[in-house]
Amino acid sequence: MLDAIRAALYPLPETYAGASALPNDCGVRTRILTADGASRRIAMHAAWAAARKMITGVQPKPRRK
């Protein structure tokens, strides 16, 4: 999951992000720094979608607003 989240965050523009494993491999922690709120929302969604795909095996579908 760590590699999937890192791969999802790496190509995002205007985003400085990283992911690391928690002690004893009990989870993953992400840190995201962006220029604005819209970039932060995109980065958080990308990290969440990568984690969800690793857990369920299915890419989340886009939601309508």
C-alpha positions as CSV (number, residue, x, y, z in Angstrom):
1,M,0.0,0.0,0.0
2,L,2.9,2.3,0.8
3,D,4.3,2.1,-2.8
4,A,0.8,2.6,-4.3
5,I,0.2,5.8,-2.3
6,R,3.6,7.1,-3.1
7,A,3.1,6.4,-6.8
8,A,-0.3,8.2,-6.7
9,L,1.1,11.3,-5.1
10,Y,4.3,11.6,-7.1
11,P,3.0,13.0,-10.4
12,L,0.7,15.7,-8.9
13,P,1.7,19.3,-9.8
14,E,2.2,21.9,-7.1
15,T,2.2,19.2,-4.4
16,Y,5.0,18.2,-2.0
17,A,3.9,14.9,-0.5
18,G,5.3,11.8,1.2
19,A,4.2,8.6,2.7
20,S,5.8,6.4,5.3
21,A,5.0,3.3,7.2
22,L,3.9,3.4,10.8
23,P,5.8,1.4,13.5
24,N,5.3,-2.3,13.2
25,D,3.8,-1.9,9.8
26,C,0.4,-1.1,11.3
27,G,-0.5,1.5,8.7
28,V,0.6,4.3,6.4
29,R,1.0,7.9,7.2
30,T,0.9,10.6,4.5
31,R,2.0,14.3,4.7
32,I,0.8,16.7,2.0
33,L,1.8,20.3,1.4
34,T,0.3,22.2,-1.5
35,A,0.0,25.7,-2.8
36,D,-3.8,25.9,-2.4
37,G,-6.9,24.0,-1.2
38,A,-7.8,22.6,-4.6
39,S,-4.4,20.9,-5.0
40,R,-4.7,19.5,-1.4
41,R,-8.1,18.0,-2.2
42,I,-6.8,16.4,-5.3
43,A,-3.8,15.0,-3.4
44,M,-5.9,13.6,-0.6
45,H,-8.3,12.0,-3.0
46,A,-5.4,10.4,-4.9
47,A,-4.0,8.9,-1.7
48,W,-7.4,7.7,-0.5
49,A,-8.2,6.1,-3.9
50,A,-4.8,4.3,-4.0
51,A,-5.4,2.9,-0.5
52,R,-9.0,1.9,-1.3
53,K,-7.8,0.1,-4.4
54,M,-5.2,-1.8,-2.4
55,I,-7.8,-2.8,0.2
56,T,-10.8,-3.7,-2.0
57,G,-9.2,-4.4,-5.3
58,V,-11.5,-2.0,-7.1
59,Q,-10.8,1.6,-8.2
60,P,-13.4,4.0,-6.7
61,K,-15.9,5.4,-9.1
62,P,-16.1,9.2,-9.5
63,R,-18.9,10.8,-7.5
64,R,-21.3,13.4,-8.9
65,K,-21.6,16.6,-7.1
